[in-house]
Every structure is written in structure tokens, then in C-alpha cells.
């Protein structure tokens, strides 16, 4: 198994990186075919926010 594309958010930098990436994907023409990726990023971001 290779490295994971996304991991649990552990730093503020990673949090903002994932937020920017999510926004970029969500507003792209590829949003529909990347629905699983959008859901995963959303879950990781929400989990990070609720842990603080």
C-alpha cells in the first residue's frame, strides 16, 4: 500500500491547506466526479474543528 493522499489533520497549516483544497475542488468542473474526495476532506476538516 502506498502513502495516503490525506491524513488526520494535526497542524493548523494542514487544516488551512485542506480547506483551500476543498474549496478548489468544490468549485471546479470536476466536483461531481470527485464527490468522495470532497466528502473525505469535509469529514477531516469537521473532525479537526470539533476536537479543538
PDB file with SEQRES, HELIX, SHEET and CRYST1 records, atoms N, CA, C and O in Angstrom:
SEQRES   1 A   52  UNK UNK UNK UNK UNK UNK UNK UNK UNK UNK UNK UNK UNK          
SEQRES   2 A   52  UNK UNK UNK UNK UNK UNK UNK UNK UNK UNK UNK UNK UNK          
SEQRES   3 A   52  UNK UNK UNK UNK UNK UNK UNK UNK UNK UNK UNK UNK UNK          
SEQRES   4 A   52  UNK UNK UNK UNK UNK UNK UNK UNK UNK UNK UNK UNK UNK          
HELIX    1 AA1 UNK A   12  UNK A   26  1                                  15    
HELIX    2 AA2 UNK A   32  UNK A   34  5                                   3    
HELIX    3 AA3 UNK A   35  UNK A   51  1                                  17    
CRYST1    1.000    1.000    1.000  90.00  90.00  90.00 P 1           1          
ATOM      1  N   UNK A   1       0.842  -1.180   0.000  1.00  0.00           N  
ATOM      2  CA  UNK A   1       0.000   0.000   0.000  1.00  0.00           C  
ATOM      3  C   UNK A   1       0.884   1.239   0.000  1.00  0.00           C  
ATOM      4  O   UNK A   1       1.869   1.290   0.736  1.00  0.00           O  
ATOM      5  N   UNK A   2       0.550   2.238  -0.813  1.00  0.00           N  
ATOM      6  CA  UNK A   2       1.324   3.468  -0.906  1.00  0.00           C  
ATOM      7  C   UNK A   2       0.962   4.442   0.204  1.00  0.00           C  
ATOM      8  O   UNK A   2       0.214   4.112   1.125  1.00  0.00           O  
ATOM      9  N   UNK A   3       1.496   5.624   0.100  1.00  0.00           N  
ATOM     10  CA  UNK A   3       1.183   6.640   1.097  1.00  0.00           C  
ATOM     11  C   UNK A   3      -0.236   7.149   0.895  1.00  0.00           C  
ATOM     12  O   UNK A   3      -0.762   7.141  -0.218  1.00  0.00           O  
ATOM     13  N   UNK A   4      -0.837   7.587   1.975  1.00  0.00           N  
ATOM     14  CA  UNK A   4      -2.194   8.107   1.917  1.00  0.00           C  
ATOM     15  C   UNK A   4      -2.201   9.506   1.330  1.00  0.00           C  
ATOM     16  O   UNK A   4      -1.303  10.305   1.598  1.00  0.00           O  
ATOM     17  N   UNK A   5      -3.209   9.800   0.533  1.00  0.00           N  
ATOM     18  CA  UNK A   5      -3.321  11.134  -0.057  1.00  0.00           C  
ATOM     19  C   UNK A   5      -3.702  12.160   1.008  1.00  0.00           C  
ATOM     20  O   UNK A   5      -3.226  13.295   0.978  1.00  0.00           O  
ATOM     21  N   UNK A   6      -4.556  11.764   1.942  1.00  0.00           N  
ATOM     22  CA  UNK A   6      -4.993  12.644   3.031  1.00  0.00           C  
ATOM     23  C   UNK A   6      -4.828  11.914   4.353  1.00  0.00           C  
ATOM     24  O   UNK A   6      -4.975  10.694   4.424  1.00  0.00           O  
ATOM     25  N   UNK A   7      -4.524  12.667   5.393  1.00  0.00           N  
ATOM     26  CA  UNK A   7      -4.366  12.089   6.730  1.00  0.00           C  
ATOM     27  C   UNK A   7      -5.143  12.936   7.730  1.00  0.00           C  
ATOM     28  O   UNK A   7      -5.642  14.008   7.391  1.00  0.00           O  
ATOM     29  N   UNK A   8      -5.239  12.454   8.949  1.00  0.00           N  
ATOM     30  CA  UNK A   8      -5.870  13.214  10.015  1.00  0.00           C  
ATOM     31  C   UNK A   8      -5.127  14.540  10.161  1.00  0.00           C  
ATOM     32  O   UNK A   8      -3.897  14.576  10.145  1.00  0.00           O  
ATOM     33  N   UNK A   9      -5.878  15.617  10.303  1.00  0.00           N  
ATOM     34  CA  UNK A   9      -5.278  16.953  10.402  1.00  0.00           C  
ATOM     35  C   UNK A   9      -4.652  17.125  11.783  1.00  0.00           C  
ATOM     36  O   UNK A   9      -5.311  16.963  12.810  1.00  0.00           O  
ATOM     37  N   UNK A  10      -3.366  17.457  11.777  1.00  0.00           N  
ATOM     38  CA  UNK A  10      -2.642  17.592  13.044  1.00  0.00           C  
ATOM     39  C   UNK A  10      -2.042  18.975  13.246  1.00  0.00           C  
ATOM     40  O   UNK A  10      -1.599  19.302  14.347  1.00  0.00           O  
ATOM     41  N   UNK A  11      -2.023  19.785  12.204  1.00  0.00           N  
ATOM     42  CA  UNK A  11      -1.449  21.124  12.339  1.00  0.00           C  
ATOM     43  C   UNK A  11      -2.397  22.156  11.731  1.00  0.00           C  
ATOM     44  O   UNK A  11      -3.251  21.832  10.906  1.00  0.00           O  
ATOM     45  N   UNK A  12      -2.225  23.395  12.158  1.00  0.00           N  
ATOM     46  CA  UNK A  12      -3.020  24.482  11.616  1.00  0.00           C  
ATOM     47  C   UNK A  12      -2.728  24.672  10.123  1.00  0.00           C  
ATOM     48  O   UNK A  12      -3.628  24.970   9.337  1.00  0.00           O  
ATOM     49  N   UNK A  13      -1.485  24.499   9.756  1.00  0.00           N  
ATOM     50  CA  UNK A  13      -1.085  24.606   8.349  1.00  0.00           C  
ATOM     51  C   UNK A  13      -1.810  23.569   7.497  1.00  0.00           C  
ATOM     52  O   UNK A  13      -2.318  23.885   6.421  1.00  0.00           O  
ATOM     53  N   UNK A  14      -1.853  22.350   7.974  1.00  0.00           N  
ATOM     54  CA  UNK A  14      -2.538  21.279   7.252  1.00  0.00           C  
ATOM     55  C   UNK A  14      -4.034  21.572   7.156  1.00  0.00           C  
ATOM     56  O   UNK A  14      -4.649  21.316   6.121  1.00  0.00           O  
ATOM     57  N   UNK A  15      -4.617  22.100   8.218  1.00  0.00           N  
ATOM     58  CA  UNK A  15      -6.030  22.465   8.225  1.00  0.00           C  
ATOM     59  C   UNK A  15      -6.335  23.465   7.101  1.00  0.00           C  
ATOM     60  O   UNK A  15      -7.263  23.265   6.318  1.00  0.00           O  
ATOM     61  N   UNK A  16      -5.554  24.528   7.032  1.00  0.00           N  
ATOM     62  CA  UNK A  16      -5.782  25.553   6.009  1.00  0.00           C  
ATOM     63  C   UNK A  16      -5.496  25.017   4.604  1.00  0.00           C  
ATOM     64  O   UNK A  16      -6.155  25.413   3.642  1.00  0.00           O  
ATOM     65  N   UNK A  17      -4.538  24.139   4.487  1.00  0.00           N  
ATOM     66  CA  UNK A  17      -4.233  23.512   3.203  1.00  0.00           C  
ATOM     67  C   UNK A  17      -5.435  22.701   2.712  1.00  0.00           C  
ATOM     68  O   UNK A  17      -5.820  22.795   1.546  1.00  0.00           O  
ATOM     69  N   UNK A  18      -6.024  21.907   3.609  1.00  0.00           N  
ATOM     70  CA  UNK A  18      -7.172  21.082   3.237  1.00  0.00           C  
ATOM     71  C   UNK A  18      -8.394  21.952   2.939  1.00  0.00           C  
ATOM     72  O   UNK A  18      -9.168  21.635   2.035  1.00  0.00           O  
ATOM     73  N   UNK A  19      -8.577  23.036   3.682  1.00  0.00           N  
ATOM     74  CA  UNK A  19      -9.698  23.948   3.420  1.00  0.00           C  
ATOM     75  C   UNK A  19      -9.576  24.559   2.027  1.00  0.00           C  
ATOM     76  O   UNK A  19     -10.557  24.630   1.286  1.00  0.00           O  
ATOM     77  N   UNK A  20      -8.384  24.993   1.678  1.00  0.00           N  
ATOM     78  CA  UNK A  20      -8.150  25.578   0.359  1.00  0.00           C  
ATOM     79  C   UNK A  20      -8.366  24.551  -0.741  1.00  0.00           C  
ATOM     80  O   UNK A  20      -8.973  24.844  -1.771  1.00  0.00           O  
ATOM     81  N   UNK A  21      -7.867  23.360  -0.514  1.00  0.00           N  
ATOM     82  CA  UNK A  21      -8.021  22.285  -1.492  1.00  0.00           C  
ATOM     83  C   UNK A  21      -9.489  21.929  -1.683  1.00  0.00           C  
ATOM     84  O   UNK A  21      -9.949  21.740  -2.809  1.00  0.00           O  
ATOM     85  N   UNK A  22     -10.215  21.838  -0.587  1.00  0.00           N  
ATOM     86  CA  UNK A  22     -11.640  21.527  -0.662  1.00  0.00           C  
ATOM     87  C   UNK A  22     -12.381  22.590  -1.468  1.00  0.00           C  
ATOM     88  O   UNK A  22     -13.200  22.262  -2.327  1.00  0.00           O  
ATOM     89  N   UNK A  23     -12.103  23.834  -1.199  1.00  0.00           N  
ATOM     90  CA  UNK A  23     -12.743  24.920  -1.935  1.00  0.00           C  
ATOM     91  C   UNK A  23     -12.405  24.845  -3.430  1.00  0.00           C  
ATOM     92  O   UNK A  23     -13.273  25.024  -4.284  1.00  0.00           O  
ATOM     93  N   UNK A  24     -11.144  24.581  -3.721  1.00  0.00           N  
ATOM     94  CA  UNK A  24     -10.699  24.479  -5.117  1.00  0.00           C  
ATOM     95  C   UNK A  24     -11.434  23.351  -5.849  1.00  0.00           C  
ATOM     96  O   UNK A  24     -11.915  23.541  -6.966  1.00  0.00           O  
ATOM     97  N   UNK A  25     -11.516  22.196  -5.225  1.00  0.00           N  
ATOM     98  CA  UNK A  25     -12.186  21.043  -5.843  1.00  0.00           C  
ATOM     99  C   UNK A  25     -13.686  21.304  -5.967  1.00  0.00           C  
ATOM    100  O   UNK A  25     -14.287  21.028  -7.006  1.00  0.00           O  
ATOM    101  N   UNK A  26     -14.281  21.836  -4.907  1.00  0.00           N  
ATOM    102  CA  UNK A  26     -15.725  22.048  -4.866  1.00  0.00           C  
ATOM    103  C   UNK A  26     -16.202  22.997  -5.970  1.00  0.00           C  
ATOM    104  O   UNK A  26     -17.302  22.828  -6.496  1.00  0.00           O  
ATOM    105  N   UNK A  27     -15.400  23.973  -6.314  1.00  0.00           N  
ATOM    106  CA  UNK A  27     -15.784  24.945  -7.334  1.00  0.00           C  
ATOM    107  C   UNK A  27     -15.235  24.613  -8.723  1.00  0.00           C  
ATOM    108  O   UNK A  27     -15.369  25.407  -9.654  1.00  0.00           O  
ATOM    109  N   UNK A  28     -14.628  23.454  -8.856  1.00  0.00           N  
ATOM    110  CA  UNK A  28     -14.068  23.058 -10.151  1.00  0.00           C  
ATOM    111  C   UNK A  28     -15.117  22.341 -10.998  1.00  0.00           C  
ATOM    112  O   UNK A  28     -16.179  21.959 -10.507  1.00  0.00           O  
ATOM    113  N   UNK A  29     -14.799  22.171 -12.259  1.00  0.00           N  
ATOM    114  CA  UNK A  29     -15.675  21.429 -13.170  1.00  0.00           C  
ATOM    115  C   UNK A  29     -15.689  19.936 -12.852  1.00  0.00           C  
ATOM    116  O   UNK A  29     -16.559  19.207 -13.330  1.00  0.00           O  
ATOM    117  N   UNK A  30     -14.733  19.481 -12.050  1.00  0.00           N  
ATOM    118  CA  UNK A  30     -14.605  18.065 -11.713  1.00  0.00           C  
ATOM    119  C   UNK A  30     -15.295  17.702 -10.399  1.00  0.00           C  
ATOM    120  O   UNK A  30     -15.159  16.572  -9.928  1.00  0.00           O  
ATOM    121  N   UNK A  31     -16.019  18.621  -9.810  1.00  0.00           N  
ATOM    122  CA  UNK A  31     -16.599  18.406  -8.478  1.00  0.00           C  
ATOM    123  C   UNK A  31     -17.465  17.153  -8.406  1.00  0.00           C  
ATOM    124  O   UNK A  31     -17.383  16.398  -7.437  1.00  0.00           O  
ATOM    125  N   UNK A  32     -18.288  16.928  -9.415  1.00  0.00           N  
ATOM    126  CA  UNK A  32     -19.179  15.762  -9.373  1.00  0.00           C  
ATOM    127  C   UNK A  32     -18.428  14.447  -9.364  1.00  0.00           C  
ATOM    128  O   UNK A  32     -18.787  13.537  -8.616  1.00  0.00           O  
ATOM    129  N   UNK A  33     -17.390  14.328 -10.182  1.00  0.00           N  
ATOM    130  CA  UNK A  33     -16.658  13.064 -10.200  1.00  0.00           C  
ATOM    131  C   UNK A  33     -15.672  12.927  -9.038  1.00  0.00           C  
ATOM    132  O   UNK A  33     -15.088  11.860  -8.849  1.00  0.00           O  
ATOM    133  N   UNK A  34     -15.485  13.977  -8.270  1.00  0.00           N  
ATOM    134  CA  UNK A  34     -14.596  13.923  -7.105  1.00  0.00           C  
ATOM    135  C   UNK A  34     -15.383  14.021  -5.798  1.00  0.00           C  
ATOM    136  O   UNK A  34     -14.867  14.485  -4.781  1.00  0.00           O  
ATOM    137  N   UNK A  35     -16.629  13.582  -5.843  1.00  0.00           N  
ATOM    138  CA  UNK A  35     -17.526  13.674  -4.693  1.00  0.00           C  
ATOM    139  C   UNK A  35     -16.971  12.970  -3.450  1.00  0.00           C  
ATOM    140  O   UNK A  35     -17.069  13.503  -2.345  1.00  0.00           O  
ATOM    141  N   UNK A  36     -16.394  11.785  -3.619  1.00  0.00           N  
ATOM    142  CA  UNK A  36     -15.833  11.057  -2.473  1.00  0.00           C  
ATOM    143  C   UNK A  36     -14.688  11.839  -1.832  1.00  0.00           C  
ATOM    144  O   UNK A  36     -14.558  11.871  -0.608  1.00  0.00           O  
ATOM    145  N   UNK A  37     -13.874  12.458  -2.650  1.00  0.00           N  
ATOM    146  CA  UNK A  37     -12.754  13.255  -2.146  1.00  0.00           C  
ATOM    147  C   UNK A  37     -13.276  14.473  -1.379  1.00  0.00           C  
ATOM    148  O   UNK A  37     -12.724  14.834  -0.339  1.00  0.00           O  
ATOM    149  N   UNK A  38     -14.319  15.096  -1.878  1.00  0.00           N  
ATOM    150  CA  UNK A  38     -14.934  16.233  -1.201  1.00  0.00           C  
ATOM    151  C   UNK A  38     -15.487  15.802   0.154  1.00  0.00           C  
ATOM    152  O   UNK A  38     -15.299  16.492   1.156  1.00  0.00           O  
ATOM    153  N   UNK A  39     -16.160  14.673   0.179  1.00  0.00           N  
ATOM    154  CA  UNK A  39     -16.721  14.164   1.435  1.00  0.00           C  
ATOM    155  C   UNK A  39     -15.632  13.842   2.449  1.00  0.00           C  
ATOM    156  O   UNK A  39     -15.777  14.140   3.634  1.00  0.00           O  
ATOM    157  N   UNK A  40     -14.549  13.239   1.990  1.00  0.00           N  
ATOM    158  CA  UNK A  40     -13.450  12.894   2.891  1.00  0.00           C  
ATOM    159  C   UNK A  40     -12.800  14.150   3.470  1.00  0.00           C  
ATOM    160  O   UNK A  40     -12.573  14.229   4.677  1.00  0.00           O  
ATOM    161  N   UNK A  41     -12.501  15.123   2.623  1.00  0.00           N  
ATOM    162  CA  UNK A  41     -11.901  16.358   3.112  1.00  0.00           C  
ATOM    163  C   UNK A  41     -12.828  17.071   4.096  1.00  0.00           C  
ATOM    164  O   UNK A  41     -12.376  17.597   5.114  1.00  0.00           O  
ATOM    165  N   UNK A  42     -14.109  17.085   3.790  1.00  0.00           N  
ATOM    166  CA  UNK A  42     -15.095  17.706   4.685  1.00  0.00           C  
ATOM    167  C   UNK A  42     -15.095  17.015   6.044  1.00  0.00           C  
ATOM    168  O   UNK A  42     -15.118  17.680   7.080  1.00  0.00           O  
ATOM    169  N   UNK A  43     -15.071  15.708   6.045  1.00  0.00           N  
ATOM    170  CA  UNK A  43     -15.040  14.938   7.285  1.00  0.00           C  
ATOM    171  C   UNK A  43     -13.781  15.239   8.093  1.00  0.00           C  
ATOM    172  O   UNK A  43     -13.859  15.451   9.303  1.00  0.00           O  
ATOM    173  N   UNK A  44     -12.633  15.260   7.441  1.00  0.00           N  
ATOM    174  CA  UNK A  44     -11.376  15.543   8.129  1.00  0.00           C  
ATOM    175  C   UNK A  44     -11.379  16.948   8.728  1.00  0.00           C  
ATOM    176  O   UNK A  44     -10.924  17.145   9.855  1.00  0.00           O  
ATOM    177  N   UNK A  45     -11.885  17.913   7.985  1.00  0.00           N  
ATOM    178  CA  UNK A  45     -11.933  19.300   8.463  1.00  0.00           C  
ATOM    179  C   UNK A  45     -12.892  19.421   9.638  1.00  0.00           C  
ATOM    180  O   UNK A  45     -12.551  20.036  10.648  1.00  0.00           O  
ATOM    181  N   UNK A  46     -14.068  18.855   9.528  1.00  0.00           N  
ATOM    182  CA  UNK A  46     -15.048  18.932  10.623  1.00  0.00           C  
ATOM    183  C   UNK A  46     -14.536  18.236  11.873  1.00  0.00           C  
ATOM    184  O   UNK A  46     -14.739  18.729  12.983  1.00  0.00           O  
ATOM    185  N   UNK A  47     -13.883  17.114  11.709  1.00  0.00           N  
ATOM    186  CA  UNK A  47     -13.338  16.386  12.848  1.00  0.00           C  
ATOM    187  C   UNK A  47     -12.274  17.212  13.559  1.00  0.00           C  
ATOM    188  O   UNK A  47     -12.210  17.234  14.789  1.00  0.00           O  
ATOM    189  N   UNK A  48     -11.456  17.879  12.788  1.00  0.00           N  
ATOM    190  CA  UNK A  48     -10.410  18.725  13.352  1.00  0.00           C  
ATOM    191  C   UNK A  48     -11.016  19.863  14.161  1.00  0.00           C  
ATOM    192  O   UNK A  48     -10.545  20.163  15.258  1.00  0.00           O  
ATOM    193  N   UNK A  49     -12.035  20.486  13.640  1.00  0.00           N  
ATOM    194  CA  UNK A  49     -12.665  21.630  14.303  1.00  0.00           C  
ATOM    195  C   UNK A  49     -13.334  21.201  15.602  1.00  0.00           C  
ATOM    196  O   UNK A  49     -13.266  21.923  16.596  1.00  0.00           O  
ATOM    197  N   UNK A  50     -13.973  20.048  15.610  1.00  0.00           N  
ATOM    198  CA  UNK A  50     -14.679  19.592  16.808  1.00  0.00           C  
ATOM    199  C   UNK A  50     -13.728  19.098  17.894  1.00  0.00           C  
ATOM    200  O   UNK A  50     -14.114  19.032  19.061  1.00  0.00           O  
ATOM    201  N   UNK A  51     -12.492  18.751  17.532  1.00  0.00           N  
ATOM    202  CA  UNK A  51     -11.516  18.281  18.523  1.00  0.00           C  
ATOM    203  C   UNK A  51     -10.918  19.427  19.313  1.00  0.00           C  
ATOM    204  O   UNK A  51     -10.423  19.215  20.420  1.00  0.00           O  
ATOM    205  N   UNK A  52     -10.950  20.626  18.779  1.00  0.00           N  
ATOM    206  CA  UNK A  52     -10.297  21.771  19.435  1.00  0.00           C  
ATOM    207  C   UNK A  52     -11.103  22.330  20.562  1.00  0.00           C  
ATOM    208  O   UNK A  52     -10.681  23.292  21.204  1.00  0.00           O  
TER     209      UNK A  52                                                      
END                                                                             
